[in-house]
């Protein structure tokens, strides 16, 4: 389930939770919030960055096997052989 960030549309007229902003885990099939769950004041969805894994080196065959992957190598006749 993705996490969405919300903040008050008018911070001066909001509760402390939505004034600072809050995160909420919601299914993608549900519509975005339009009001704070606590004070019922209007909120807007913030666009926040997300983290992605960074691979600094290519994975070796032993790294892939230790991670639980099956490593296959393509042969000249078009078939694959398990390493």
Secondary structure, DSSP 8 states (H G I E B T S, - for coil): --EEEEEESSGGGS-HHHHH-EEEE--TTS----B-TTT--BEEEE----------S---HHHHHHTT---EEE-TTS-EEE-
